[in-house]
Amino acid sequence: MSTYKLLTYPNCENCTKVKEYLGKTTISFQEIPAYTRDGKIEVGKIQSAGMALRRDAHGIIMPILMRMNDSKIEAIAQGPDDVETLFT
């Protein structure tokens, strides 16, 4: 069974949009602030898994939704437009 982790930043409009979207579903997720030690560890796991993180002029596109199976990352989505792709 898949579980989900959501990496977010404070005052991030896209993060708020994704949390609102997920709140309207039955999907439960663990929110992890990306700027914390735990958030940086999760970003490192994504990179170690060979998954590319998209960037824009401001840095890594946020939020990052991670679909996990046990402790393995199955897929990631970045930004509100990508989130639905993890559920189709």
Buried (B, 14 or more C-beta within 10 A) or exposed (E): EEBBBBBBBEEBEBBEBBBEBBEEEEBEBEBBBBEEEBBBEBBEBBEEEEEEBEEEEEEBBBBBBBBBEEEEBEBBBBBBEBBEEBEE
